[in-house]
């Protein structure tokens, strides 16, 4: 039986790769994609989600626009990193598929309400605004989500947008705090894991050699991702983040972690959006999610390459 998923995302170059991986996986059924403001403003993230579906030949997957701003803070974006073009050449095709009229939050609520409890996994690749608003409007859906897999947060890796905070949590820390404390079964794939997923030249070359249109397109996306991040020092700039969520659903054995308590800082200007991970259980607070801190990088890229080979 296929595992049904909803992708909540803010494409973004690596988000687009995550969408392609999910579409390529015959083990998964993508029920819909809900866009949220984050890496780019909402008008661009919903368009980029449709562009990824277009590239994969899956115009049938419905894409919905969700929340255009965080719950309580101005929107912070990462447009300098998630550029859409490469020397004036589009990396993804223009969408011909329509944007759905329904709001993304309402799609989340309606879909989860109508499904058998525990049958749908939600993949959160961006700020958690849409999911937080859905929980505020319909708290009962928390008990219906089989698993929420979040790309976000950090422990020992600290921050990638401030010294303390990872980008997705920093953009809407209030939403992250609400979702993490919701009681939903959550797996967090943080920077501690994704910084191990380096897109080396050999790994990019393997994708470029696939011989379909999607493999070379993903290689181009990775090349653009790295060029846009040249201001970042060290090998961390080569890391691939959001596809790690989809890979976890496909092969959880690639990852290692433990059940811990995570709290989100929402008060301090210096540490806003920081995820405080009680790795050693010193606070006595009950674990509220599973936190992954290690990943088999070679296995991840083998999985990514194998699945993407199935696309047009």
N, C-alpha and C positions, 0 to 999 in steps of 0.2 A: 504493500500500500504506500502511495506517495505521501511524503510529509508535507502538509500544507503550511505555507508561510505567507506573511505580509512583510514587505520591506518598507521601513520608514527611513527616509534618507534625504541627504542634501547634496546631490551631485554637483560639482566635485569629480576630479579625475579618478581617484581610487574608488569612490562610490560607484562610478560607472562600471569599473572592472568587477566590483562585487555583484552588481546587477547582472552582468554578462555571465559570471560564474553560476549564479543561481538559476538563470535561464538554461544554461548548458547542462545542469545536473538533472539527470532523469529521475533521481530520487526525490526531487522537490517539485511541488506545484506552487507557483507564485500566484496567489489569489489577487494581488493588487499591490501597487506601489504608492505610498503616500509621501509627498514631498514636504519638506520643512525648510525654513530659512536657516542658513548656517554658513557653510563654506561660501555660499553666494546668496543673494536675495532670492526670494521665493519664485519670482517670474523666471529666473534662470535655472533654479534647481528642478522645477517641474518640467521645464523644457528639456533639460539634460537627461532626466529620467526617460522621457519619451524618445530622445535621440538614441539612448543605449538600447531600448527595445527595438527601435527601427533598425539599428545595425545588426541585431540578432535575428531579424525577421519575425519578431513577435509583436506585431501591432495589436494583437488581441488582448494583451495584458493591460488592464485598466490602470491609468495613472491619475492620481488625485492631488490637487493642491491643498495643503494644510495651513499651518499657522505661519504668518509672515513676520512675526517678531517674538522674542522671548516673553515670558510671563511678566517680568518686572524690571527688565533692563533694556537699554538700547541694543540693537543688533550689532554684533561684531562679526565681520566676514573675513574670509581669507582669499580674496579675489586675486591677489598677486601670485598665489601659489596655484590656484585652480583655474588658470587661464583656459579659454575655450579654443584657441586657435594656435597653430604652429606655422609661423611665417606666412600668415594669411590663408593657410589651408586648413579647412575644418577637420578636426580629428574624428568627429562623429557626424553622421548625416543629419540634415534638417528633418524634423519630424513631420510626417504626413498624418499620423494618427492623432485623434483629438484628445484634448484634456477633458476628463470627466467633469460634469457639472457639479456633482456632489462634493461637499467639503471633505477633506481627508479625515478629519476627526470623526465625522458622522459615518464615513465608510468603516473606520475601525470599530466603532461602537456597533453598527448594524451587523457587520460580519461576525464579530465575536459573539454577539447575542444569539445569532441564528445557528452557530456551529455547536456541535457537541463539545462539552466542557473538556478542555485539555488537548484538543486536537490541533490547534493552530499555534505555531511558534511565530513570535514577532521579532524581526531582525532590526535593531535600532543602530543605524550607521551615522547618525547626526545628533544634534541636540534633541533632548527628550521632550520638547514642547508639545508636539502632537499627542504623545502618549499621556503626558500629564493632564492635558485638557480633556482627553477622552475619559480618564479616570475620574476627574472632577465632575464631568457631566453624567457619567454612568459608572459609579463605583463598583457595581456588581460585575463588571467585565474583568476585574482583577482575578476573580476565581475561575474565569473561563480560559485564560491564557495558559497554554501548556508550558511555555518557556519564553522568557524574554532574553535574547542574547544581545548584549550591548557592546559596541566598540566605544570605549571611553575610559577615562580615569587613568590613574597611575599610582604606583607606590614608590618603589626605589628609583624609578626613572624620572620622578618629579614631573615638571611641566614642559610643554612644547609651545605654549602661547604666552605664558608668564613663567617665572621661575618655579611656581608652585602648581600650576593648573594645566591639565590637558584640554585641548580646544573644545571638544564637544560638550564637556561638562561646564567649562568656563562660559560658553555662550549663554547657557540657561541653567545656572546652578540651582535655582529654585525648583525648576521642573525636575532636575536630576534627583534632588533631595526627596521630592514627593514620590517619584517613581520607585526609588530604592527602598523607601519605607512602606511600600504599598502591600507587601506580602506576596507579590508575584514571584514565582521561581525565576531567579535571575542568574545568568552567567555573564560575567564581565570579562571582556577581552581587552586589556589595557595596554598602555605603551610598553609595560614590562614584557609583554609577549610580542607585540607587533614590531618593536624595535629590533627584534631578532630576525624579522622577515626581510632580508636585504635583497633588493632587485639588482643582483650582480649582472655584469655584461653577459655572462654565459646563460643565465636564466632568462634574460630578455631575448637573447638570440634564439633560444629554444622556442619561445613564443612566436617570434618573427618567422621562424622556419616552418610553421604549421601548414602553410599552403592554402588556408582559407582566408576570408577577408577579416574575420574577427581576431585571429592570432596576431597578424601584423598591426592591426588597429590598437590592440592592447599594448603591444611593444611600443608603438608611437605614444600612447598615453603615458606609459612609464617613463619614456625618455623625456617627455614634456614635464612630467611631474618632477623629475630630478633637476632639469634645467631651471625650473622655477624656484627650486629650493637651494640653489647654489650658495646663497648667503648663509645657510646653516652649515656649521662645521661638523666634520667627522662623518662616520658611516651611518649615523642615525638618519641622515637626510635621504638615504636610499631605502628606507623602510616602507613597506606596503601595509596599510592599516585595515581598511574596511572589508576587503575580501576575507580577512581572517574570521569574521563572524560566519560567513557562509561555509567556509572550510570547516569550522567547528561543528556545524550541523551535519556535515557530510562525513566527518571522521573525528570524533571527539578524542580518540586515542592519540591524536597528534599533540594534544595539549596536556599540561600538568598544572595543578593549582590546588586550592583548598577552600573550604567554607569559612568565611570570615565576616566580621562586621565592617561595613564601610559607611562613613558619614561624609556629607558634603558641606564644605564651608560656604556659608551664604552671608556672612557679616563683615569679615575683615577685608578692607581694600587690598591689603598686601597678599592675601592668600585666597581671595575669592575663587570659588570653583575647585579648590583643592579637594581631592578624595583622600580622607584619612582612613587608612587601612589598618585595622587591628590584627596584624598578621600573627602575633603571638598570643592573642586573647587576653591582653593585660587589662582591658577595661571591664571585662565581665559582661559586655553587651552581647546579646544573642546574634549569631551569624545571620546576615540578611541576604547574602549572595555567595556564589562561587566565583572566586577571583583567580584567573589564569596568569601564571607568571613565567611559563616556559612553553616552547613550541618546537616541534621538529621542523625546522625551516626547509630542509631538503624535501621532506615528505609533503610539506605544504605546496612547494612549487611544482613538484611532480603531479600533485592532485590538480592544481590550477591548469597546468599545461594539458593534462589528459582530458579534463572536462572541456576546456575551450576548443579542443580539436573537434568536438562534436558540433560546433556551431557552423553556420554558413561561412 
